[in-house]
């Protein structure tokens, strides 16, 4: 609870958690534990949810869509 308040006041501590493909990644906050999907091409930054997890999970519809970066490459683990 205190971490969420600190993030609301001072901002999040963003880290890349997974590189999904060349222009997309999953980012998270090391302080409050929230996660977001980030896409460079559309300049979007939206909350990570179960739909994103299903799309980018091994065997998911977008997991094998990228040919230039390995899908679901783990950058940081909790």
Legacy VTK file of the C-alpha trace (Angstrom):
# vtk DataFile Version 3.0
C-alpha trace
ASCII
DATASET POLYDATA
POINTS 78 float
0.000 0.000 0.000
2.763 2.440 0.918
4.592 1.612 -2.338
1.527 2.578 -4.395
1.320 5.894 -2.574
5.017 6.582 -3.178
4.550 5.819 -6.897
1.515 8.127 -7.028
3.564 10.960 -5.527
7.037 10.433 -7.009
6.347 8.279 -10.080
7.115 4.677 -10.998
10.503 2.951 -11.277
10.181 1.395 -14.717
12.170 -1.655 -15.832
11.850 -3.761 -18.983
10.652 -7.204 -17.925
10.226 -8.893 -21.315
11.096 -7.962 -24.874
8.085 -9.140 -26.867
9.301 -8.202 -30.349
11.276 -5.439 -32.051
8.967 -2.592 -30.986
7.045 -4.011 -28.044
7.893 -4.920 -24.499
6.407 -5.588 -21.085
7.512 -3.068 -18.477
6.928 -3.028 -14.755
7.490 -0.952 -11.659
9.969 -2.320 -9.142
8.274 -0.372 -6.377
4.531 -1.067 -6.668
4.548 -4.176 -8.892
2.242 -2.862 -11.645
2.874 -3.931 -15.268
2.257 -2.306 -18.652
2.529 -3.132 -22.350
4.600 -0.640 -24.344
4.581 -0.378 -28.152
6.891 2.003 -30.011
5.068 2.023 -33.363
1.772 3.230 -31.921
3.380 5.106 -29.030
1.086 3.304 -26.620
1.547 2.443 -22.965
-1.367 0.470 -21.520
-1.929 -1.685 -18.419
-0.777 -5.305 -18.826
-3.670 -7.748 -18.491
-4.558 -11.385 -19.088
-5.218 -10.774 -22.785
-1.675 -9.523 -23.370
-0.304 -12.452 -21.373
-2.284 -14.923 -23.512
-1.218 -13.289 -26.798
2.490 -13.280 -25.952
2.633 -16.577 -24.030
4.592 -19.397 -25.694
2.274 -20.695 -28.402
0.171 -17.507 -28.322
-0.897 -15.776 -31.528
1.737 -13.024 -31.294
4.534 -15.078 -29.766
5.759 -16.231 -33.152
4.778 -13.152 -35.186
8.147 -11.458 -34.881
11.025 -12.639 -37.008
13.635 -10.113 -35.912
13.653 -10.641 -32.127
13.070 -13.769 -30.111
9.594 -13.597 -28.559
9.219 -13.696 -24.807
12.900 -13.071 -24.202
13.226 -12.514 -20.486
15.105 -9.396 -19.560
14.447 -9.342 -15.814
12.741 -11.795 -13.495
11.129 -11.145 -10.161
LINES 1 79
78 0 1 2 3 4 5 6 7 8 9 10 11 12 13 14 15 16 17 18 19 20 21 22 23 24 25 26 27 28 29 30 31 32 33 34 35 36 37 38 39 40 41 42 43 44 45 46 47 48 49 50 51 52 53 54 55 56 57 58 59 60 61 62 63 64 65 66 67 68 69 70 71 72 73 74 75 76 77
